[in-house]
Amino acid sequence: MRPRRKKIDHKKVNEFLAKVKGEQETRGDGYRERALALFPHVCGRCGREFEGQAMRDLTVHHIDHNHHHNPPDGSNWELLCVHCHDDEHQNPEDRALKDARPAGGGATLAHNPFASLKSPDSDSSEKNE
C-alpha cells in the first residue's frame, strides 16, 4: 500500500513565493539604484553613454558573479549595456575563441579537417604511376 501524500497548503506556498519575490525585487532595486548613483551612466566596456529611456539598457554586472555580494562602495559592480553584459556571461570557451580572432577578420582555424582527404585528380595520378 502506498503511503499517503501530505496535502499541500497552497496558502503557505503562496506566502512563501510572495516573500521570496519581494526580497528579490528589493535586493535588485537596491543595488541597481546605488550603482547608478555611484557611477557615471556609461558602459564599462564599449563606452556608450546612457540617459533617459535608454537607461533601461544599462545593467549592473557583478564582477565576481555573486549577486549576493553587494558592498555599499560598489566595488563588486560595473555598469554594462545589455549587449556587453550578455557578452560577459557568454560561454568562456566561446569568448576565448572570439577574443583570439584576428583583427583583419581572416580565417581563425589552424586545423583543416579535410587535409587527409585526397582530391579525385590525385587518386587517378597515383593509380597511373
C-alpha positions, 0 to 999 in steps of 0.5 A: 500500500502506498503511503499517503501524500501530505496535502499541500497548503497552497496558502503557505506556498503562496506566502512563501513565493510572495516573500521570496519575490519581494526580497528579490525585487528589493535586493535588485532595486537596491543595488541597481539604484546605488550603482547608478548613483555611484557611477557615471551612466556609461558602459564599462566596456564599449563606452556608450553613454546612457540617459533617459529611456535608454537607461533601461539598457544599462545593467549592473554586472557583478564582477565576481558573479555573486549577486549576493555580494553587494558592498555599499562602495560598489566595488563588486559592480560595473555598469554594462549595456545589455549587449556587453553584459550578455557578452560577459556571461557568454560561454568562456570557451566561446569568448576565448575563441572570439577574443583570439580572432584576428583583427583583419577578420581572416580565417581563425582555424589552424586545423583543416579537417579535410587535409587527409582527404585526397582530391579525385585528380590525385587518386587517378595520378597515383593509380597511373604511376 
